[in-house]
Structure formats: structure tokens, C-alpha cells
């Protein structure tokens, strides 16, 4: 049974589509038009009450939240080798970076984008922005990927997300960040998905 990706062009779900291309996985696409607020329609809220993409439906399983979608898909297609298996010493670091994205990076750049006053570090899920960014850039400098020489699903999530974050000036265009973005976004799977999404976006006006 193919997983179905609930997807909208020019949204967070673009990275999930790239992951499916990297996995070489058969999948079905359910396209939403965010300009028409289709993500707020009752039919989609039954899939994800938050009204966000991506979401995955696979048989009776529904998966939402970007890191969870990535964990599920990469484990669903282990033959692609994009997720270290249980017992692999890289499994812990792999899960760490997927969780770090949702628990630290996204809240930090959202606070920055909204120009919110910093929360005291002890009350803030990511501590402080500078420490969050320094933690990430130190790992990227050790690269070429988050797990060293091994490319994983975590790199798809981070490479594409950092591309958006630098575009909107939420993350500085440091050499290690820009080189990492280029390594991920220039891969054939990323190019295929980007070209397909450009067509979808054009069709939606």
C-alpha cells in the first residue's frame, strides 16, 4: 500500500516530497491549495486538526508533524538506507537532529521572525538563539552531513528548511550553512521535486 502525502507547493511539505523522491518510494499525492484555505476544510482537519502540511496516510496510520513524518517514511523504506537502524550507533544522533529541528530550530526562528522578546533561557525550549545556531553550525562544519559522511533523511529536512530560513534572513548565510544547503538541494531528488512543485504552484495561480 502506497503512503499518501498531503502536500501543498511552497510549504513545509516540500521537504517530505523530496524525501519520498530520495527514498525511491511509490507514493500518492493529495494536493491542497493553501490560497483557497483547503487545509482548513473539514475533510482535511479530520486528517490533521492543526490544518498543517505535511501529513501522511498509510493504511490506517495517520502521521503528522514534520519530524514524525520523516521518521515514519525513512523507516518504512529501509532499503534506501536513509535511516540508521535500531542498534546502529548513528541512530541516536539521527533522532537527535530530527527532534532538534522541531523542538529548538523552528521555535527559535519563529520567535525571531515575530520579533518576540527573548524568553529567559530556563523557560525557553531552545535556550537561546545563539546557542541553538552555534550547536547546529558546529555539526555542519564537521560534515559534510549531520551524520558525518552518511547522508540521511535528517539532511533532507535540514537542508531544505535552512534554504527557506536563509532566504527569509532568519538564519545568517554562513559558509558552512550555504555549502550544506547546496549539497542537499542540488541532489537529483530535490531537483525533481522542485520542478514538479513549480508546476503545481503555477497551476494553483
TIRO-2110 file (N, C-alpha, C; in Angstrom, 1 decimal):
// TIRO-2110
0.9, -1.2, 0.0, N, 1, A
0.0, 0.0, 0.0, CA, 1, A
0.9, 1.2, 0.0, C, 1, A
0.6, 2.1, -0.9, N, 2, A
1.4, 3.3, -1.0, CA, 2, A
1.0, 4.3, 0.0, C, 2, A
2.0, 5.0, 0.6, N, 3, A
1.6, 6.2, 1.5, CA, 3, A
1.1, 7.3, 0.7, C, 3, A
0.2, 8.1, 1.3, N, 4, A
-0.4, 9.3, 0.6, CA, 4, A
0.2, 10.5, 1.3, C, 4, A
0.8, 11.4, 0.6, N, 5, A
1.4, 12.6, 1.1, CA, 5, A
0.4, 13.7, 0.9, C, 5, A
-0.1, 14.3, 2.0, N, 6, A
-0.9, 15.5, 1.9, CA, 6, A
0.0, 16.7, 1.8, C, 6, A
-0.1, 17.4, 0.7, N, 7, A
1.0, 18.3, 0.3, CA, 7, A
0.5, 19.6, -0.4, C, 7, A
1.2, 20.7, -0.2, N, 8, A
1.0, 21.9, -0.8, CA, 8, A
2.3, 22.5, -1.3, C, 8, A
2.3, 23.0, -2.6, N, 9, A
3.6, 23.6, -3.0, CA, 9, A
4.0, 24.8, -2.2, C, 9, A
5.3, 25.1, -2.2, N, 10, A
5.8, 26.3, -1.4, CA, 10, A
5.4, 26.2, 0.0, C, 10, A
5.5, 25.0, 0.6, N, 11, A
5.2, 24.9, 2.0, CA, 11, A
6.2, 23.9, 2.7, C, 11, A
6.0, 23.6, 4.0, N, 12, A
6.9, 22.7, 4.6, CA, 12, A
6.8, 21.3, 4.1, C, 12, A
5.7, 21.0, 3.4, N, 13, A
5.6, 19.6, 2.9, CA, 13, A
6.5, 19.3, 1.7, C, 13, A
7.1, 20.4, 1.2, N, 14, A
8.0, 20.2, 0.1, CA, 14, A
9.2, 19.3, 0.4, C, 14, A
9.7, 19.4, 1.7, N, 15, A
10.8, 18.6, 2.1, CA, 15, A
10.4, 17.1, 2.2, C, 15, A
9.1, 16.9, 2.6, N, 16, A
8.6, 15.5, 2.7, CA, 16, A
8.5, 14.9, 1.3, C, 16, A
8.1, 15.7, 0.3, N, 17, A
8.1, 15.2, -1.1, CA, 17, A
9.5, 14.9, -1.6, C, 17, A
10.4, 15.7, -1.3, N, 18, A
11.8, 15.4, -1.6, CA, 18, A
12.3, 14.1, -1.0, C, 18, A
11.9, 13.9, 0.3, N, 19, A
12.3, 12.7, 1.0, CA, 19, A
11.7, 11.4, 0.2, C, 19, A
10.5, 11.5, -0.2, N, 20, A
9.9, 10.4, -0.9, CA, 20, A
10.6, 10.1, -2.2, C, 20, A
11.1, 11.2, -2.8, N, 21, A
11.9, 11.0, -4.1, CA, 21, A
13.2, 10.4, -3.7, C, 21, A
13.8, 10.8, -2.7, N, 22, A
15.1, 10.3, -2.3, CA, 22, A
15.0, 8.8, -1.9, C, 22, A
13.9, 8.4, -1.3, N, 23, A
13.6, 7.0, -0.9, CA, 23, A
13.3, 6.1, -2.1, C, 23, A
13.0, 6.8, -3.3, N, 24, A
12.6, 6.0, -4.4, CA, 24, A
11.3, 5.2, -4.2, C, 24, A
10.5, 5.8, -3.4, N, 25, A
9.3, 5.1, -2.9, CA, 25, A
8.1, 5.5, -3.7, C, 25, A
7.2, 4.5, -4.0, N, 26, A
6.0, 4.8, -4.6, CA, 26, A
5.1, 5.5, -3.6, C, 26, A
4.4, 6.5, -4.1, N, 27, A
3.5, 7.3, -3.2, CA, 27, A
2.4, 8.0, -4.0, C, 27, A
1.4, 8.3, -3.3, N, 28, A
0.3, 9.0, -3.9, CA, 28, A
0.3, 10.4, -3.3, C, 28, A
-0.1, 11.4, -4.1, N, 29, A
-0.1, 12.8, -3.7, CA, 29, A
-1.5, 13.3, -3.6, C, 29, A
-1.8, 13.9, -2.5, N, 30, A
-3.1, 14.6, -2.3, CA, 30, A
-2.7, 16.1, -2.1, C, 30, A
-3.0, 16.9, -3.2, N, 31, A
-2.6, 18.3, -3.2, CA, 31, A
-3.6, 19.2, -2.6, C, 31, A
-3.2, 20.1, -1.8, N, 32, A
-4.0, 21.1, -1.2, CA, 32, A
-3.6, 22.5, -1.7, C, 32, A
-4.6, 23.3, -1.9, N, 33, A
-4.4, 24.7, -2.3, CA, 33, A
-4.5, 25.6, -1.1, C, 33, A
-3.4, 26.1, -0.6, N, 34, A
-3.4, 26.9, 0.6, CA, 34, A
-4.1, 28.2, 0.4, C, 34, A
-4.0, 28.7, -0.9, N, 35, A
-4.6, 30.0, -1.2, CA, 35, A
-6.1, 29.9, -1.1, C, 35, A
-6.7, 28.8, -1.2, N, 36, A
-8.1, 28.6, -1.1, CA, 36, A
-8.5, 28.0, 0.3, C, 36, A
-7.5, 28.0, 1.2, N, 37, A
-7.7, 27.5, 2.6, CA, 37, A
-8.2, 26.1, 2.6, C, 37, A
-7.8, 25.3, 1.7, N, 38, A
-8.2, 23.9, 1.7, CA, 38, A
-7.7, 23.1, 2.9, C, 38, A
-6.6, 23.6, 3.5, N, 39, A
-6.1, 23.0, 4.7, CA, 39, A
-7.0, 23.2, 5.9, C, 39, A
-8.0, 24.1, 5.8, N, 40, A
-8.9, 24.4, 6.9, CA, 40, A
-10.3, 23.7, 6.6, C, 40, A
-10.4, 23.0, 5.5, N, 41, A
-11.7, 22.3, 5.2, CA, 41, A
-11.9, 21.2, 6.2, C, 41, A
-13.1, 20.9, 6.5, N, 42, A
-13.4, 19.8, 7.5, CA, 42, A
-12.7, 18.4, 7.0, C, 42, A
-12.7, 18.2, 5.7, N, 43, A
-12.1, 16.9, 5.3, CA, 43, A
-10.6, 16.8, 5.6, C, 43, A
-9.9, 17.9, 5.5, N, 44, A
-8.5, 17.9, 5.9, CA, 44, A
-8.3, 18.0, 7.4, C, 44, A
-9.1, 18.7, 8.1, N, 45, A
-9.0, 18.8, 9.5, CA, 45, A
-9.2, 17.4, 10.2, C, 45, A
-9.9, 16.6, 9.5, N, 46, A
-10.1, 15.2, 10.0, CA, 46, A
-8.8, 14.4, 9.9, C, 46, A
-7.9, 14.9, 9.0, N, 47, A
-6.6, 14.3, 8.8, CA, 47, A
-5.6, 14.9, 9.8, C, 47, A
-5.6, 16.2, 9.8, N, 48, A
-4.7, 16.9, 10.8, CA, 48, A
-5.5, 18.1, 11.4, C, 48, A
-5.9, 18.0, 12.6, N, 49, A
-6.7, 19.1, 13.2, CA, 49, A
-6.0, 20.4, 13.3, C, 49, A
-4.6, 20.4, 13.1, N, 50, A
-3.9, 21.6, 13.1, CA, 50, A
-4.0, 22.4, 11.8, C, 50, A
-4.5, 21.7, 10.8, N, 51, A
-4.6, 22.3, 9.5, CA, 51, A
-3.2, 22.6, 8.8, C, 51, A
-2.3, 21.7, 9.1, N, 52, A
-0.9, 21.9, 8.6, CA, 52, A
-0.5, 20.8, 7.7, C, 52, A
0.4, 21.1, 6.8, N, 53, A
1.0, 20.0, 6.0, CA, 53, A
2.5, 20.0, 6.3, C, 53, A
3.2, 18.8, 6.2, N, 54, A
2.7, 17.6, 5.6, CA, 54, A
1.9, 16.7, 6.6, C, 54, A
1.2, 15.8, 6.0, N, 55, A
0.7, 14.7, 6.7, CA, 55, A
0.8, 13.4, 5.8, C, 55, A
0.8, 12.3, 6.4, N, 56, A
0.9, 11.0, 5.7, CA, 56, A
-0.2, 10.1, 6.2, C, 56, A
-0.9, 9.5, 5.2, N, 57, A
-1.8, 8.4, 5.5, CA, 57, A
-1.3, 7.2, 4.9, C, 57, A
-1.1, 6.1, 5.7, N, 58, A
-0.6, 4.8, 5.2, CA, 58, A
-1.4, 3.7, 5.8, C, 58, A
-2.4, 3.2, 5.0, N, 59, A
-3.3, 2.3, 5.6, CA, 59, A
-4.1, 3.0, 6.7, C, 59, A
-4.2, 2.4, 7.9, N, 60, A
-4.9, 3.0, 9.0, CA, 60, A
-4.1, 4.0, 9.7, C, 60, A
-2.8, 4.2, 9.4, N, 61, A
-1.9, 5.1, 10.1, CA, 61, A
-2.0, 6.5, 9.5, C, 61, A
-2.2, 7.5, 10.4, N, 62, A
-2.1, 8.9, 10.1, CA, 62, A
-0.9, 9.5, 10.8, C, 62, A
0.0, 10.1, 10.1, N, 63, A
1.2, 10.7, 10.7, CA, 63, A
1.2, 12.2, 10.4, C, 63, A
1.3, 13.0, 11.4, N, 64, A
1.5, 14.5, 11.2, CA, 64, A
2.8, 14.9, 11.9, C, 64, A
3.2, 16.1, 11.8, N, 65, A
4.4, 16.7, 12.4, CA, 65, A
5.6, 16.3, 11.6, C, 65, A
6.3, 17.3, 11.1, N, 66, A
7.4, 17.1, 10.1, CA, 66, A
8.4, 16.0, 10.6, C, 66, A
9.0, 16.1, 11.8, N, 67, A
10.0, 15.1, 12.2, CA, 67, A
9.4, 13.7, 12.2, C, 67, A
8.1, 13.6, 12.7, N, 68, A
7.5, 12.3, 12.8, CA, 68, A
7.2, 11.7, 11.4, C, 68, A
6.9, 12.5, 10.4, N, 69, A
6.7, 12.1, 9.0, CA, 69, A
8.0, 11.6, 8.5, C, 69, A
9.1, 12.2, 8.8, N, 70, A
10.4, 11.8, 8.3, CA, 70, A
10.8, 10.5, 8.9, C, 70, A
10.6, 10.4, 10.2, N, 71, A
11.0, 9.1, 10.9, CA, 71, A
10.2, 8.0, 10.3, C, 71, A
8.9, 8.2, 10.1, N, 72, A
8.0, 7.1, 9.6, CA, 72, A
8.4, 6.7, 8.2, C, 72, A
8.5, 7.6, 7.3, N, 73, A
8.8, 7.3, 5.9, CA, 73, A
10.2, 6.6, 5.8, C, 73, A
11.2, 7.2, 6.4, N, 74, A
12.5, 6.6, 6.3, CA, 74, A
12.6, 5.2, 6.8, C, 74, A
11.9, 4.9, 7.9, N, 75, A
11.8, 3.6, 8.4, CA, 75, A
10.9, 2.6, 7.6, C, 75, A
10.0, 3.2, 6.9, N, 76, A
9.1, 2.4, 6.1, CA, 76, A
9.8, 1.8, 4.8, C, 76, A
10.8, 2.5, 4.4, N, 77, A
11.6, 2.1, 3.2, CA, 77, A
13.1, 2.0, 3.6, C, 77, A
13.4, 1.0, 4.4, N, 78, A
14.8, 0.8, 4.9, CA, 78, A
15.8, 0.5, 3.8, C, 78, A
15.3, 0.0, 2.7, N, 79, A
16.2, -0.4, 1.7, CA, 79, A
17.0, 0.8, 1.1, C, 79, A
16.4, 2.0, 1.3, N, 80, A
17.0, 3.2, 0.8, CA, 80, A
18.2, 3.7, 1.6, C, 80, A
18.3, 3.2, 2.9, N, 81, A
19.4, 3.5, 3.7, CA, 81, A
19.5, 4.9, 4.3, C, 81, A
18.3, 5.6, 4.3, N, 82, A
18.3, 6.9, 4.8, CA, 82, A
18.0, 7.1, 6.3, C, 82, A
17.9, 6.0, 7.0, N, 83, A
17.7, 6.0, 8.4, CA, 83, A
18.5, 4.9, 9.1, C, 83, A
19.4, 5.3, 10.0, N, 84, A
20.2, 4.2, 10.7, CA, 84, A
19.2, 3.3, 11.4, C, 84, A
19.5, 2.0, 11.4, N, 85, A
18.6, 1.1, 12.0, CA, 85, A
18.8, 1.1, 13.6, C, 85, A
17.8, 0.5, 14.3, N, 86, A
18.0, 0.3, 15.7, CA, 86, A
19.2, -0.5, 16.0, C, 86, A
20.0, -0.1, 16.9, N, 87, A
21.3, -0.8, 17.2, CA, 87, A
22.4, -0.1, 16.5, C, 87, A
22.2, 0.6, 15.4, N, 88, A
23.3, 1.4, 14.8, CA, 88, A
23.7, 2.5, 15.7, C, 88, A
25.0, 2.8, 15.9, N, 89, A
25.4, 3.9, 16.8, CA, 89, A
24.9, 5.2, 16.3, C, 89, A
24.6, 5.3, 15.0, N, 90, A
24.2, 6.6, 14.4, CA, 90, A
22.7, 6.9, 14.6, C, 90, A
22.0, 5.8, 15.1, N, 91, A
20.5, 6.0, 15.3, CA, 91, A
20.2, 7.1, 16.3, C, 91, A
20.9, 7.2, 17.4, N, 92, A
20.7, 8.2, 18.4, CA, 92, A
21.0, 9.6, 17.8, C, 92, A
22.1, 9.9, 17.2, N, 93, A
22.4, 11.2, 16.6, CA, 93, A
21.3, 11.6, 15.5, C, 93, A
20.9, 10.6, 14.8, N, 94, A
19.9, 10.8, 13.7, CA, 94, A
18.6, 11.3, 14.3, C, 94, A
18.1, 10.6, 15.4, N, 95, A
16.9, 11.0, 16.0, CA, 95, A
17.1, 12.4, 16.7, C, 95, A
18.3, 12.6, 17.3, N, 96, A
18.5, 13.9, 17.9, CA, 96, A
18.3, 15.0, 17.0, C, 96, A
18.9, 14.9, 15.8, N, 97, A
18.8, 16.1, 14.8, CA, 97, A
17.4, 16.2, 14.3, C, 97, A
16.6, 15.2, 14.1, N, 98, A
15.2, 15.3, 13.7, CA, 98, A
14.4, 16.0, 14.8, C, 98, A
14.7, 15.6, 16.1, N, 99, A
14.0, 16.2, 17.2, CA, 99, A
14.4, 17.7, 17.4, C, 99, A
15.7, 17.9, 17.2, N, 100, A
16.2, 19.3, 17.4, CA, 100, A
15.6, 20.3, 16.5, C, 100, A
15.2, 19.8, 15.3, N, 101, A
14.6, 20.6, 14.3, CA, 101, A
13.2, 21.2, 14.9, C, 101, A
12.4, 20.2, 15.4, N, 102, A
11.1, 20.6, 15.8, CA, 102, A
11.1, 21.3, 17.2, C, 102, A
12.0, 20.9, 18.1, N, 103, A
12.0, 21.4, 19.5, CA, 103, A
12.8, 22.6, 19.7, C, 103, A
13.8, 22.9, 18.8, N, 104, A
14.7, 24.0, 19.0, CA, 104, A
14.7, 25.0, 17.8, C, 104, A
15.0, 24.4, 16.6, N, 105, A
15.2, 25.3, 15.5, CA, 105, A
13.9, 26.1, 15.1, C, 105, A
12.8, 25.4, 14.9, N, 106, A
11.6, 26.0, 14.5, CA, 106, A
11.1, 27.1, 15.5, C, 106, A
11.0, 26.7, 16.8, N, 107, A
10.6, 27.7, 17.7, CA, 107, A
11.5, 29.0, 17.7, C, 107, A
12.8, 28.7, 17.6, N, 108, A
13.8, 29.8, 17.6, CA, 108, A
13.6, 30.8, 16.4, C, 108, A
13.4, 30.2, 15.2, N, 109, A
13.3, 31.1, 14.1, CA, 109, A
11.9, 31.8, 14.0, C, 109, A
10.9, 31.1, 14.6, N, 110, A
9.6, 31.7, 14.7, CA, 110, A
9.6, 32.9, 15.6, C, 110, A
10.3, 32.8, 16.8, N, 111, A
10.4, 33.9, 17.7, CA, 111, A
11.1, 35.0, 17.0, C, 111, A
12.2, 34.7, 16.3, N, 112, A
12.9, 35.8, 15.6, CA, 112, A
12.1, 36.5, 14.6, C, 112, A
11.4, 35.7, 13.8, N, 113, A
10.5, 36.3, 12.7, CA, 113, A
9.4, 37.2, 13.3, C, 113, A
8.9, 36.8, 14.4, N, 114, A
7.8, 37.6, 15.1, CA, 114, A
8.4, 38.7, 15.9, C, 114, A
9.7, 38.8, 16.0, N, 115, A
10.4, 39.9, 16.8, CA, 115, A
9.9, 39.9, 18.3, C, 115, A
9.8, 38.6, 18.8, N, 116, A
9.4, 38.5, 20.2, CA, 116, A
10.5, 38.8, 21.1, C, 116, A
10.2, 39.3, 22.3, N, 117, A
11.2, 39.4, 23.3, CA, 117, A
11.7, 38.0, 23.8, C, 117, A
13.1, 37.9, 23.9, N, 118, A
13.6, 36.6, 24.3, CA, 118, A
13.0, 36.1, 25.6, C, 118, A
12.7, 34.8, 25.7, N, 119, A
12.2, 34.2, 26.9, CA, 119, A
13.4, 33.9, 27.8, C, 119, A
13.4, 34.0, 29.1, N, 120, A
14.5, 33.5, 29.9, CA, 120, A
14.9, 32.1, 29.5, C, 120, A
16.2, 31.9, 29.3, N, 121, A
16.7, 30.6, 28.8, CA, 121, A
16.1, 29.4, 29.6, C, 121, A
15.9, 29.5, 30.9, N, 122, A
15.4, 28.3, 31.6, CA, 122, A
14.0, 28.0, 31.3, C, 122, A
13.2, 29.0, 30.7, N, 123, A
11.8, 28.7, 30.3, CA, 123, A
11.7, 28.5, 28.8, C, 123, A
12.7, 28.6, 28.1, N, 124, A
12.7, 28.6, 26.6, CA, 124, A
13.0, 27.2, 26.1, C, 124, A
12.3, 26.6, 25.2, N, 125, A
12.6, 25.2, 24.8, CA, 125, A
13.9, 25.1, 24.1, C, 125, A
14.4, 26.2, 23.5, N, 126, A
15.7, 26.1, 22.8, CA, 126, A
16.8, 26.9, 23.5, C, 126, A
16.6, 27.3, 24.7, N, 127, A
17.6, 28.0, 25.5, CA, 127, A
17.7, 29.5, 25.0, C, 127, A
18.6, 29.7, 24.0, N, 128, A
18.7, 31.0, 23.3, CA, 128, A
19.1, 30.8, 21.9, C, 128, A
18.8, 31.8, 21.1, N, 129, A
19.0, 31.6, 19.6, CA, 129, A
20.5, 31.4, 19.3, C, 129, A
21.4, 32.1, 19.9, N, 130, A
22.8, 32.0, 19.5, CA, 130, A
23.3, 30.6, 19.8, C, 130, A
22.9, 30.0, 21.0, N, 131, A
23.4, 28.7, 21.3, CA, 131, A
22.8, 27.7, 20.4, C, 131, A
21.5, 27.8, 20.1, N, 132, A
20.9, 26.9, 19.1, CA, 132, A
21.7, 26.9, 17.8, C, 132, A
21.9, 28.1, 17.3, N, 133, A
22.6, 28.2, 16.0, CA, 133, A
24.0, 27.7, 16.0, C, 133, A
24.7, 28.0, 17.1, N, 134, A
26.1, 27.5, 17.3, CA, 134, A
26.2, 26.0, 17.3, C, 134, A
25.2, 25.4, 18.0, N, 135, A
25.1, 23.9, 18.1, CA, 135, A
25.0, 23.3, 16.7, C, 135, A
24.1, 23.9, 15.9, N, 136, A
23.9, 23.4, 14.5, CA, 136, A
25.1, 23.7, 13.6, C, 136, A
25.7, 24.9, 13.6, N, 137, A
26.8, 25.1, 12.7, CA, 137, A
28.0, 24.3, 13.1, C, 137, A
28.2, 24.0, 14.3, N, 138, A
29.3, 23.2, 14.7, CA, 138, A
29.2, 21.8, 14.1, C, 138, A
28.0, 21.3, 14.0, N, 139, A
27.8, 20.0, 13.4, CA, 139, A
27.9, 20.1, 11.9, C, 139, A
27.5, 21.1, 11.3, N, 140, A
27.6, 21.3, 9.8, CA, 140, A
29.1, 21.4, 9.5, C, 140, A
29.9, 22.1, 10.3, N, 141, A
31.3, 22.2, 10.0, CA, 141, A
32.0, 20.9, 10.0, C, 141, A
31.5, 20.0, 10.9, N, 142, A
32.1, 18.6, 11.0, CA, 142, A
31.7, 17.8, 9.8, C, 142, A
30.7, 18.1, 9.1, N, 143, A
30.1, 17.5, 8.0, CA, 143, A
30.8, 16.4, 7.2, C, 143, A
30.4, 16.2, 6.0, N, 144, A
29.6, 17.0, 5.1, CA, 144, A
28.1, 17.0, 5.4, C, 144, A
27.7, 15.9, 6.2, N, 145, A
26.3, 15.8, 6.6, CA, 145, A
26.2, 15.7, 8.1, C, 145, A
24.9, 15.7, 8.6, N, 146, A
24.7, 15.7, 10.0, CA, 146, A
25.3, 14.5, 10.7, C, 146, A
25.3, 13.4, 10.0, N, 147, A
25.9, 12.2, 10.5, CA, 147, A
27.3, 11.9, 9.9, C, 147, A
28.0, 13.0, 9.6, N, 148, A
29.3, 12.8, 9.1, CA, 148, A
29.3, 12.5, 7.6, C, 148, A
29.9, 11.4, 7.2, N, 149, A
29.9, 11.1, 5.8, CA, 149, A
28.5, 10.5, 5.3, C, 149, A
27.7, 10.1, 6.2, N, 150, A
26.4, 9.4, 5.8, CA, 150, A
25.3, 10.4, 5.6, C, 150, A
24.7, 10.4, 4.4, N, 151, A
23.5, 11.2, 4.1, CA, 151, A
22.3, 10.5, 4.6, C, 151, A
21.4, 11.2, 5.3, N, 152, A
20.2, 10.6, 5.9, CA, 152, A
19.0, 11.5, 5.6, C, 152, A
17.9, 11.0, 6.0, N, 153, A
16.6, 11.7, 5.9, CA, 153, A
16.7, 13.0, 6.7, C, 153, A
17.5, 13.1, 7.8, N, 154, A
17.6, 14.3, 8.5, CA, 154, A
18.2, 15.4, 7.7, C, 154, A
19.1, 15.1, 6.8, N, 155, A
19.7, 16.1, 5.9, CA, 155, A
18.7, 16.7, 4.9, C, 155, A
17.7, 15.9, 4.5, N, 156, A
16.7, 16.4, 3.6, CA, 156, A
15.9, 17.5, 4.4, C, 156, A
15.5, 17.1, 5.6, N, 157, A
14.7, 18.1, 6.4, CA, 157, A
15.5, 19.4, 6.6, C, 157, A
16.7, 19.2, 7.1, N, 158, A
17.5, 20.4, 7.4, CA, 158, A
18.0, 21.2, 6.2, C, 158, A
18.4, 20.5, 5.2, N, 159, A
18.9, 21.2, 4.0, CA, 159, A
17.8, 22.1, 3.4, C, 159, A
16.6, 21.6, 3.2, N, 160, A
15.6, 22.3, 2.6, CA, 160, A
15.1, 23.4, 3.6, C, 160, A
15.0, 23.1, 4.8, N, 161, A
14.5, 24.1, 5.8, CA, 161, A
15.5, 25.3, 5.9, C, 161, A
16.8, 25.0, 5.9, N, 162, A
17.7, 26.1, 6.0, CA, 162, A
17.7, 26.9, 4.7, C, 162, A
17.4, 26.3, 3.6, N, 163, A
17.2, 27.1, 2.4, CA, 163, A
16.2, 28.2, 2.6, C, 163, A
15.0, 27.8, 3.1, N, 164, A
14.0, 28.7, 3.4, CA, 164, A
14.4, 29.8, 4.4, C, 164, A
15.0, 29.3, 5.5, N, 165, A
15.4, 30.2, 6.6, CA, 165, A
16.4, 31.3, 6.1, C, 165, A
17.3, 30.9, 5.3, N, 166, A
18.3, 31.9, 4.8, CA, 166, A
17.6, 32.8, 3.8, C, 166, A
16.7, 32.3, 3.0, N, 167, A
16.0, 33.1, 2.0, CA, 167, A
15.3, 34.3, 2.7, C, 167, A
14.7, 34.0, 3.9, N, 168, A
13.9, 34.9, 4.6, CA, 168, A
14.7, 35.7, 5.7, C, 168, A
16.1, 35.5, 5.6, N, 169, A
17.0, 36.2, 6.5, CA, 169, A
16.8, 35.9, 8.0, C, 169, A
16.3, 34.6, 8.3, N, 170, A
16.1, 34.2, 9.7, CA, 170, A
17.4, 33.5, 10.2, C, 170, A
18.2, 33.1, 9.3, N, 171, A
19.5, 32.4, 9.6, CA, 171, A
20.6, 33.0, 8.7, C, 171, A
21.7, 33.4, 9.3, N, 172, A
22.8, 34.0, 8.5, CA, 172, A
23.3, 33.1, 7.5, C, 172, A
23.8, 33.7, 6.4, N, 173, A
24.3, 32.9, 5.2, CA, 173, A
25.8, 32.6, 5.5, C, 173, A
26.0, 31.8, 6.5, N, 174, A
27.4, 31.4, 6.8, CA, 174, A
27.9, 30.4, 5.8, C, 174, A
29.2, 30.4, 5.5, N, 175, A
29.7, 29.5, 4.5, CA, 175, A
29.3, 28.0, 4.7, C, 175, A
29.4, 27.5, 6.0, N, 176, A
29.0, 26.1, 6.2, CA, 176, A
27.5, 25.8, 6.0, C, 176, A
26.7, 26.8, 6.3, N, 177, A
25.3, 26.7, 6.0, CA, 177, A
25.0, 26.7, 4.5, C, 177, A
25.5, 27.6, 3.8, N, 178, A
25.2, 27.7, 2.4, CA, 178, A
25.8, 26.5, 1.6, C, 178, A
27.0, 26.0, 2.0, N, 179, A
27.5, 24.8, 1.3, CA, 179, A
26.6, 23.6, 1.6, C, 179, A
26.1, 23.5, 2.8, N, 180, A
25.3, 22.4, 3.2, CA, 180, A
24.0, 22.4, 2.4, C, 180, A
23.3, 23.6, 2.3, N, 181, A
22.1, 23.8, 1.5, CA, 181, A
22.3, 23.3, 0.1, C, 181, A
23.5, 23.8, -0.5, N, 182, A
23.8, 23.4, -1.9, CA, 182, A
23.9, 21.9, -2.1, C, 182, A
24.6, 21.3, -1.1, N, 183, A
24.8, 19.8, -1.2, CA, 183, A
23.5, 19.1, -1.2, C, 183, A
22.5, 19.5, -0.4, N, 184, A
21.2, 18.8, -0.4, CA, 184, A
20.3, 19.2, -1.5, C, 184, A
20.2, 20.5, -1.8, N, 185, A
19.3, 21.0, -2.8, CA, 185, A
19.7, 20.7, -4.3, C, 185, A
21.0, 20.3, -4.5, N, 186, A
21.4, 20.0, -5.8, CA, 186, A
21.3, 18.5, -6.1, C, 186, A
20.9, 17.7, -5.2, N, 187, A
20.7, 16.3, -5.5, CA, 187, A
19.6, 16.1, -6.5, C, 187, A
19.6, 15.1, -7.3, N, 188, A
18.6, 14.8, -8.3, CA, 188, A
17.2, 14.8, -7.7, C, 188, A
17.0, 14.1, -6.6, N, 189, A
15.7, 14.0, -6.0, CA, 189, A
15.1, 15.4, -5.7, C, 189, A
15.9, 16.3, -5.1, N, 190, A
15.5, 17.6, -4.8, CA, 190, A
15.1, 18.4, -6.0, C, 190, A
15.9, 18.2, -7.1, N, 191, A
15.6, 18.9, -8.3, CA, 191, A
14.3, 18.4, -8.9, C, 191, A
14.1, 17.1, -8.9, N, 192, A
12.8, 16.6, -9.5, CA, 192, A
11.6, 17.1, -8.7, C, 192, A
11.7, 17.1, -7.4, N, 193, A
10.5, 17.6, -6.6, CA, 193, A
10.3, 19.1, -6.8, C, 193, A
11.4, 19.8, -6.9, N, 194, A
11.3, 21.3, -7.1, CA, 194, A
10.6, 21.6, -8.4, C, 194, A
11.0, 20.9, -9.4, N, 195, A
10.4, 21.1, -10.7, CA, 195, A
8.9, 20.8, -10.8, C, 195, A
8.6, 19.6, -10.1, N, 196, A
7.2, 19.2, -10.0, CA, 196, A
6.4, 20.2, -9.2, C, 196, A
6.9, 20.7, -8.1, N, 197, A
6.2, 21.7, -7.3, CA, 197, A
6.0, 23.0, -8.0, C, 197, A
7.0, 23.4, -8.8, N, 198, A
6.8, 24.6, -9.6, CA, 198, A
5.6, 24.6, -10.5, C, 198, A
5.4, 23.4, -11.1, N, 199, A
4.3, 23.2, -12.0, CA, 199, A
3.0, 23.2, -11.2, C, 199, A
3.0, 22.6, -10.0, N, 200, A
1.8, 22.7, -9.1, CA, 200, A
1.5, 24.1, -8.7, C, 200, A
2.5, 24.8, -8.3, N, 201, A
2.3, 26.2, -7.9, CA, 201, A
1.7, 27.1, -9.0, C, 201, A
2.2, 26.9, -10.2, N, 202, A
1.8, 27.6, -11.4, CA, 202, A
0.3, 27.3, -11.7, C, 202, A
-0.1, 26.0, -11.5, N, 203, A
-1.4, 25.6, -11.8, CA, 203, A
-2.4, 26.2, -10.8, C, 203, A
-1.9, 26.4, -9.5, N, 204, A
-2.7, 27.0, -8.5, CA, 204, A
-2.8, 28.5, -8.6, C, 204, A
-2.0, 29.1, -9.5, N, 205, A
-2.1, 30.5, -9.7, CA, 205, A
-1.2, 31.2, -8.6, C, 205, A
END
